[in-house]
Amino acid sequence: MAEILHTGPYSREEPALKRLGEFIQEQGYVILGGHEEEYIVGPTQSGKGEPEKYVTIIRYRVQRPDKKSADSRFRPDMVPLQSVRTERDRA
């Protein structure tokens, strides 16, 4: 499993997804299927008018390419991910 913490509107998740994908690849893993999202703070906690306060964990199931299993969807074109830190994390 590889995950990243995204803060802000859902419409700005794409850079976090890209960074996570790059991290996975750099670590020598491949992505198995689509990503999952866990909403830590969303419209029900912060209000629909405050998307800058949303907090979401984005994760992918990952696997090393040499460890194929019967239920994996291994594809050679899948990109592995790595750890990603946002600008807010660096502050």
KEKE-3310 file (N, C-alpha, C; in steps of 0.2 Angstrom, whole numbers, plus 5000, padded with zeros to 4 digits):
npx = (5004:5003:5002:4996:4994:4982:4978:4966:4955:4945:4946:4959:4967:4975:4989:4994:4991:4999:5012:5012:5011:5023:5032:5029:5034:5048:5052:5051:5039:5023:5007:4991:4977:4964:4964:4961:4951:4951:4942:4946:4944:4930:4916:4906:4912:4919:4911:4903:4907:4921:4932:4946:4950:4948:4954:4962:4966:4975:4976:4985:4985:4999:5013:5027:5035:5040:5033:5021:5004:4990:4978:4982:4983:4994:5003:5014:5015:5012:5015:5026:5026:5031:5036:5028:5029:5020:5020:5015:5018:5032:5033)
npy = (4994:5011:5028:5045:5061:5073:5090:5101:5106:5094:5095:5098:5087:5080:5083:5077:5064:5061:5063:5053:5042:5043:5041:5028:5021:5025:5017:5005:4998:4992:4998:4992:4992:5005:5020:5023:5033:5041:5051:5062:5075:5083:5090:5088:5089:5102:5110:5115:5126:5127:5121:5122:5117:5103:5087:5073:5056:5048:5033:5019:5001:4992:4982:4973:4970:4957:4949:4942:4938:4927:4935:4947:4962:4963:4974:4978:4991:4998:5011:5012:5019:5032:5040:5055:5072:5086:5104:5110:5101:5103:5115)
npz = (5000:4996:5000:5001:5009:5005:5005:5004:4990:4982:4968:4966:4967:4958:4956:4968:4965:4954:4960:4969:4961:4954:4965:4969:4957:4957:4968:4964:4963:4957:4952:4958:4951:4953:4963:4980:4991:5007:5017:5028:5033:5027:5017:5026:5038:5038:5031:5016:5010:5012:5005:5005:5017:5017:5020:5014:5012:5000:4992:4984:4980:4979:4972:4970:4954:4952:4960:4956:4958:4958:4959:4955:4945:4936:4925:4913:4909:4920:4932:4945:4962:4974:4990:4994:4998:5002:4998:5010:5019:5020:5026)
capx = (5000:5006:4997:4998:4989:4981:4974:4963:4949:4946:4948:4966:4971:4979:4996:4996:4991:5005:5018:5012:5013:5031:5036:5029:5038:5055:5053:5051:5033:5018:5000:4986:4970:4963:4966:4955:4951:4948:4940:4947:4939:4927:4911:4902:4915:4921:4906:4904:4910:4928:4936:4953:4951:4947:4960:4960:4971:4974:4981:4985:4988:5005:5016:5034:5033:5042:5029:5014:4999:4984:4973:4985:4982:5000:5004:5021:5015:5010:5020:5027:5025:5036:5033:5027:5027:5017:5023:5013:5022:5039:5033)
capy = (5000:5017:5033:5052:5065:5079:5095:5106:5104:5088:5096:5099:5081:5077:5083:5072:5057:5061:5063:5047:5037:5044:5038:5021:5019:5025:5012:4998:4994:4994:5000:4987:4995:5012:5023:5024:5040:5041:5058:5064:5081:5085:5095:5087:5092:5109:5115:5114:5132:5128:5116:5122:5113:5096:5082:5066:5051:5044:5027:5013:4995:4991:4976:4972:4967:4950:4945:4941:4933:4925:4940:4954:4964:4966:4976:4981:4998:5002:5015:5012:5026:5034:5044:5062:5077:5092:5110:5111:5096:5105:5121)
capz = (5000:4996:5001:5002:5012:5001:5009:4999:4986:4978:4961:4965:4969:4952:4957:4973:4962:4950:4964:4972:4956:4953:4971:4968:4952:4960:4973:4961:4963:4952:4955:4956:4951:4954:4969:4985:4995:5013:5018:5035:5034:5020:5017:5032:5044:5038:5027:5009:5007:5014:5002:5007:5024:5016:5021:5010:5011:4993:4992:4979:4982:4975:4972:4966:4948:4952:4965:4953:4961:4954:4959:4953:4938:4934:4918:4912:4908:4926:4935:4953:4966:4980:4995:4992:5003:4999:5001:5017:5024:5021:5030)
cpx = (5005:5001:5001:4993:4989:4977:4972:4957:4950:4948:4955:4970:4976:4986:4998:4996:4997:5011:5018:5014:5020:5035:5035:5033:5046:5056:5053:5045:5028:5011:4995:4979:4970:4964:4960:4956:4948:4948:4941:4943:4937:4921:4907:4905:4917:4916:4908:4907:4918:4932:4944:4955:4950:4954:4958:4966:4970:4979:4980:4987:4994:5008:5022:5032:5035:5038:5022:5010:4993:4979:4975:4983:4988:5000:5010:5021:5013:5016:5021:5027:5031:5033:5033:5026:5025:5021:5021:5016:5029:5039:5034)
cpy = (5006:5023:5040:5056:5071:5083:5100:5103:5098:5089:5097:5093:5078:5078:5078:5065:5056:5059:5056:5041:5037:5040:5031:5018:5019:5020:5005:4994:4996:4995:4994:4990:5002:5014:5023:5031:5039:5049:5059:5070:5083:5090:5094:5089:5099:5113:5115:5120:5133:5122:5116:5119:5106:5093:5075:5062:5048:5039:5022:5007:4994:4984:4976:4968:4959:4946:4944:4936:4932:4931:4947:4956:4967:4968:4979:4988:5002:5005:5014:5019:5026:5038:5051:5066:5083:5098:5112:5107:5099:5111:5120)
cpz = (5000:4996:5002:5005:5007:5005:5003:4995:4982:4971:4960:4967:4964:4953:4962:4970:4958:4954:4967:4967:4954:4959:4970:4963:4954:4965:4971:4961:4957:4955:4953:4957:4952:4961:4974:4988:5002:5016:5026:5037:5027:5022:5024:5038:5044:5034:5020:5006:5009:5012:5004:5013:5023:5017:5018:5010:5004:4993:4986:4982:4977:4976:4968:4960:4948:4957:4962:4957:4957:4953:4956:4946:4935:4926:4918:4912:4915:4929:4943:4956:4972:4985:4993:4998:4999:5002:5008:5022:5025:5025:5038)
residu = (MET:ALA:GLU:ILE:LEU:HIS:THR:GLY:PRO:TYR:SER:ARG:GLU:GLU:PRO:ALA:LEU:LYS:ARG:LEU:GLY:GLU:PHE:ILE:GLN:GLU:GLN:GLY:TYR:VAL:ILE:LEU:GLY:GLY:HIS:GLU:GLU:GLU:TYR:ILE:VAL:GLY:PRO:THR:GLN:SER:GLY:LYS:GLY:GLU:PRO:GLU:LYS:TYR:VAL:THR:ILE:ILE:ARG:TYR:ARG:VAL:GLN:ARG:PRO:ASP:LYS:LYS:SER:ALA:ASP:SER:ARG:PHE:ARG:PRO:ASP:MET:VAL:PRO:LEU:GLN:SER:VAL:ARG:THR:GLU:ARG:ASP:ARG:ALA)
# end
